[in-house]
Amino acid sequence: QLKLVESGGGLVQPGGSLRLFCSLLGDSRFTEYSISWHRQAPGKQREWVATSFTDHDANYADLARGRFTLYRDNANHMVILQMTRLKPGDTGVYYCKNTTAWGQGTQVTVSS
């Protein structure tokens, strides 16, 4: 059964960097899936952050463009979200998803 697992969240100071990992388990068709990242801040709706396409192309929301970068590791069935110049407003739970499933999320806290 397909499962998405996020990791790499934590506490970071403003201006710092963090790398989030999304692993796809239980399905060998990783190369057929676009994988997107979303986040949800406390008290706010979940919002789209970025998408990694099967051809290694990527698309970013305005909130992420220029600060976040997606990397796709087909050999390890993983998509990596490299986040830089983090702000307190980036705090939230970060989720990855494909067309059929969501991960459980990983907490990112940006605070001094």
Secondary structure, DSSP 8 states (H G I E B T S, - for coil): --EEEEE--EEE-TT--EEEEEEEES-S-GGG--EEEEEE-TTS--EEEEEE-TTS-EEE-TTTTTTEEEEEETTTTEEEEEE-S--GGG-EEEEEE-SS-B---EEEEE--
